[in-house]
């Protein structure tokens, strides 16, 4: 037992193959992997023109490790169950201002971290007669 680890701010892990959730000195769950997803697409303040309201959300920095899944959010509401894909196509997005975010979750669905929200604007194409 390393009592120094209790005050050094270093993560602690359970001995001998026990649970692997790490806890920092403040008692917060740190997760097995330190990872912060970032949205690469759409870019902040993009105007999306799509007649069907489709918007592709891309995680700019996939973790490269197994065991991290993603949940995609539109305007604060989860649009997916946890999934492995770092790309997701939202459909039926209505005209106006919207915010997207993505959360990194563990295989049990517990949120490890969440990206900053990215604001975009949906503006269906105009039809010229």
C-alpha positions, 0 to 999 in steps of 0.5 A: 500500500502506497500512502503517498498515492493518496496525497499525490493526486496520482490515480489509484487502482484496485489490487489483484485484478479488482475493478479498474476504475481509477479515482483521483485525490478529490474522489472523482472517477477518472476512468481507465483512460484519460480521453476528451473527445473533440468534434471535427465536423461540423465546424463551429458556426457552420451552415449546413444546407441539406433538404433532408436535414442530414448532418454528419458528426465526426469525432476529430480525435478517435481514442485509438483504444478499445473499450471507449464508445460514443454517444452523440447528442443533438441539442442536449438529447442523446441520439444514439446508444453507445456505439464504436463509430467515430462518425454518425449521421444525424437525420431530420434536423430541423431548420435553425440553430443547433448544438452537437456534442459527443460523450465518451463512455465505457462499455457499461455506458458510464460517461467518461468525458464529453466534448464541448458543444459545437453550434451549427445552423441548418438551412435547407437549400432554397428552391428557385423557380 
